[in-house]
């Protein structure tokens, strides 16, 4: 498991509106593409030096492809990266202001302080 790799995925997808739309429409394809073609480039790792740390675990890949933000946070993904990307992905689906943020908070209500470690 690599919290850093998950965070890098979330960060790079969130910073490109085209990738946000691609991830919304085809999460499995976007995760597969990013992992195969972008992870090594973004992390400046040439092909001969690639290793398993540049791959998501099956559970991480599942959480990413199903947009399971609770699962991503439980893996240790940075809370701000998760929240900003998922706002970009899903806030438009709600009629009331902050409705997605309230749902996000409700789905995380089982957590108590201190929150999971977000160090990378």
VMD Tcl script that draws the C-alpha trace (Angstrom):
set ca {
  {0.00 0.00 0.00}
  {1.23 3.47 -0.82}
  {-0.56 6.43 0.69}
  {1.76 8.60 -1.38}
  {0.64 6.96 -4.65}
  {-3.03 7.35 -3.75}
  {-2.47 10.99 -2.80}
  {-0.58 11.63 -6.04}
  {-3.44 10.13 -8.04}
  {-6.02 12.27 -6.23}
  {-3.89 15.40 -6.61}
  {-3.16 15.00 -10.32}
  {-6.73 14.10 -11.24}
  {-8.14 17.02 -9.24}
  {-5.82 19.55 -10.89}
  {-7.04 18.85 -14.44}
  {-10.74 19.45 -15.24}
  {-10.53 17.04 -18.16}
  {-9.22 14.30 -15.92}
  {-11.92 15.02 -13.34}
  {-14.55 14.44 -16.04}
  {-12.74 11.35 -17.30}
  {-12.56 9.91 -13.77}
  {-16.25 10.69 -13.18}
  {-17.33 9.00 -16.42}
  {-14.90 6.06 -16.43}
  {-13.29 5.53 -13.03}
  {-11.93 2.04 -13.76}
  {-10.43 3.09 -17.09}
  {-8.94 6.24 -15.59}
  {-7.36 4.37 -12.68}
  {-5.93 1.71 -15.01}
  {-4.57 4.35 -17.42}
  {-3.08 6.50 -14.65}
  {-1.44 3.58 -12.90}
  {0.05 2.15 -16.11}
  {1.04 5.33 -17.92}
  {1.23 8.22 -15.48}
  {2.45 6.97 -12.09}
  {6.03 6.43 -13.22}
  {6.14 9.66 -15.23}
  {4.67 11.85 -12.55}
  {6.96 10.39 -9.92}
  {9.96 10.66 -12.29}
  {10.66 6.95 -12.17}
  {12.10 5.45 -15.38}
  {10.84 2.03 -16.47}
  {13.92 0.05 -15.32}
  {13.48 1.40 -11.80}
  {9.76 0.73 -11.47}
  {8.66 -1.50 -8.65}
  {5.48 -2.55 -6.91}
  {5.27 0.70 -4.98}
  {4.10 2.27 -8.25}
  {1.04 0.02 -8.26}
  {-2.14 0.23 -6.26}
  {-3.11 -2.76 -4.16}
  {-6.28 -4.54 -5.24}
  {-8.18 -2.93 -2.35}
  {-6.90 0.55 -3.21}
  {-7.76 0.07 -6.88}
  {-11.26 -1.08 -5.88}
  {-11.79 1.98 -3.68}
  {-10.59 4.28 -6.47}
  {-12.71 2.64 -9.15}
  {-15.87 2.69 -7.03}
  {-15.32 6.26 -5.78}
  {-15.25 4.92 -2.22}
  {-13.96 7.99 -0.41}
  {-14.50 6.46 3.03}
  {-12.30 3.54 2.02}
  {-9.65 5.87 0.61}
  {-9.57 7.81 3.86}
  {-9.31 4.58 5.82}
  {-6.25 3.70 3.70}
  {-4.73 6.97 4.85}
  {-5.40 9.20 1.84}
  {-5.06 12.87 2.70}
  {-8.44 14.22 3.74}
  {-8.12 17.52 1.86}
  {-7.15 15.77 -1.39}
  {-10.10 13.38 -1.09}
  {-12.58 16.12 -0.22}
  {-11.56 18.55 -2.98}
  {-11.62 15.90 -5.71}
  {-14.93 14.42 -4.61}
  {-16.51 17.87 -4.41}
  {-15.42 18.38 -8.03}
  {-16.86 14.99 -8.95}
  {-20.19 15.01 -7.15}
  {-21.24 18.37 -5.74}
  {-23.11 19.11 -8.98}
  {-25.41 16.15 -8.34}
  {-27.01 17.84 -5.30}
  {-29.63 20.58 -5.34}
  {-28.89 22.17 -1.97}
  {-25.71 24.06 -1.10}
  {-23.19 21.94 0.84}
  {-25.40 18.84 0.52}
  {-22.51 16.70 -0.70}
  {-20.27 17.96 2.10}
  {-22.94 17.05 4.65}
  {-23.24 13.55 3.16}
  {-19.44 13.25 3.20}
  {-19.38 14.17 6.89}
  {-22.25 11.81 7.72}
  {-20.50 8.86 6.04}
  {-17.43 9.61 8.17}
  {-19.34 10.10 11.41}
  {-18.15 6.74 12.75}
  {-14.69 8.25 13.25}
  {-13.69 9.93 16.46}
  {-10.70 12.08 17.25}
  {-7.91 11.69 16.55}
  {-8.56 11.15 12.87}
  {-6.44 8.64 10.95}
  {-2.84 9.63 10.30}
  {-2.46 11.61 7.06}
  {1.34 11.76 7.02}
  {2.93 10.51 3.78}
}
mol new
graphics top color blue
foreach p $ca { graphics top sphere $p radius 0.5 }
foreach p [lrange $ca 0 end-1] q [lrange $ca 1 end] { graphics top cylinder $p $q radius 0.2 }
display resetview
